[in-house]
Structures are given as C-alpha cells and as structure tokens.
Amino acid sequence: MFYHRKELFYPVNVGKPDAQFGQFLLEQFGGATGELTAALQYWVQSFHVENAAIRDMLQDIALEEFNHLEMVGKLIAQHTSKLDQTKVYEAPLFKMKGIGPHFVDSQGSAWTATYINEGGNVVRDLRANIAAEGGARQTYETLIKHTTDEGTVKALTHLLTREITHTNMFMKALDSMGKLDDPFFGTIQPDDTVDVVFNLSHGEDARGPWNEKPLKYIEDPQPKGKIPSAPINPDDEKTPTSAK
C-alpha cells in the first residue's frame, strides 16, 4: 500500500525562478543519478533481501527517495513557472515540452531503466547503492554551485545531506554482515590468484596498501597461456598468402 500526503517532506521555496537552472535540475529527476533511479533501485532490491531489517531499511530509504523526487519536481516547477522572464535559448527544453519536470536529464535524454543497478545479492546491491549515493551527492554539490537562490540552496543542501546519511546506513548494513571491507561475497570460492596483484602499467610505478603485503606483488608478470589458434570458419573467404 502506498499513501501520499500532499505536504512536502522538506520546504521548497524558490525566490527567483531560473528556467536554465530548472533544466540543470532535471539531472536529479530523470537522470542517471536522479531520485527516480534511486527510489526504484532500492525498492526493487528490497524484494530480493531475506534479512528483514535490511529489507525494511531499503524500503524506508526508497520511500524517502520518492519524497526527494517530489521535492526536485517542485523545484523544477517553481523554476520554470515564469518562462516569459527567460530567453528561449536559455531553456529550449521547457519551451518545447512545457513547464515543470519531465523524465529526461539535463541534456534532454529520456530516463531509462538501465540506470537501475540491482542484482539479487544483498552485498552486491548495498555496494552499488553506496556508489549511487555518491553520484547523487556530487550532482547536488554541482547544482548548488550554479545557483544563488537561497530557497533552492537550502533544499538542495538537505538533499545532499540525506545522500550522506543513506551512504552511512548502507555502510553500517554491510558492516553488520562483516562485508564492509571484505571483497569476497557469494558462494563460489576464488582461485589461488585472489591475493596476487600485477604491475601492468610500467613507468613511474607507485606502491600502496593495494599492492603491498600481505598481497603478493608481481613486478614483471608473464603470460601463462599460449597464443590462441586461428579460428576455423568454412564460410570465410580464403585469401592466398605468398610464401617467403
């Protein structure tokens, strides 16, 4: 069951409408890092999770993201409410599609379900969610730097803050499973190269904890496989080669 209250989750009060900035805001409505993507991603993931507490967390955050989608939509609507004050070339997308939010990003590309990152494994999904929150947080920071409207900045700062909170929640969920800093998950055991790292980019090589003990560092890795045999294709055109 879904229940909608018409009051916004957080106040949205645009003082000076700016249609061009409204077009930027579409990135968080119908873009890859937007709130629709996050809401649907976490909601769908919750159907895969057996742990009741983590499932509840995913659903709570998913519903909060739907609230955020509503906030961004209201921001866009308020920023595009007075198109007569804006030159057409500054926001051509709204001139063609009309005021308010649309399921496109800031460049006019339509939203697509391929933005959603879920795979049926709770560890894999929680790690994907951390990356999703990081992408959204970065987008909000960029948006904040492109507006001086006080009401807009307050709303976007709140949205940016919640991305940090959600990241923390996902990290704590992974930690509760002992998977916050353990790269292994799943049921298939890795082979004996799991602790081996290769130096494959020579010149000004640098070392760090990612290629130091207890990991085994191979300075000059050599191929272990042979050159693969040429394909046999009876339908291929035969080009004679001259012998030397």
FENFEN-V763434 format. One line per field, one symbol per residue. ss: DSSP state (H for helix, E for strand, L for the rest). phi: phi as a letter, one per 30 degrees, with the letter a starting at -180 (. if undefined). psi: psi as a letter, one per 20 degrees, with the letter a starting at -180 (. if undefined). A space follows every 50 residues. Layout:
ss=???
phi=???
psi=???
This chain:
ss=LLLLLLLLLLLLLLLLLLHHHHHHHLHHHHLLLLHHHHHHHHHHHHLLLL LHHHHHHHHHHHHHHHHHHHHHHHHHHHHLLLHHHLLHHHLHHHHHHLLL LLLELLLLLELLHHHLLLLLLHHHHHHHHHHHHHHHHHHHHHHHLLLLLH HHHHHHHHHHHHHHHHHHHHHHHHHHLLLLLLLLLLLLLLLLLLLEEELL LLLLLLLLLLLLLLLEEELLLLLLLLLLLLLLLLLLLLLLLLLL
phi=.cbccddddbebbddbebdddedddeeccccdcdddededddddeddccd dddddddddddeddddddedddddededdcdbddcbdeddbdddddcjdi dbdbcdcjdddbddddcbbibddedddddddddddddddddddedcbcdd dddddddddeddddddedddddddddcicdbcddajcdddddcdccbccc bdjhdbcaddbceddcccdbdcdcccdddddcbdcddccdcddc
psi=pqpppipqhqponpgopohghhhghhhjgjrhjrhgggghghgghhiiph ohghgggghghghhhhghggghghggghhjimhijpqgihmhghhgirrr qqmraijjpqqqiihpnqjjphggghhhhghghgggghghggghijqjpg hgggghhgggghhgghghghghgghhikjgkoipraipqrajjhjpqqnj nqolqqqaiikrqjqopogmqqqirrpqqqqooiiqpooqqpq.
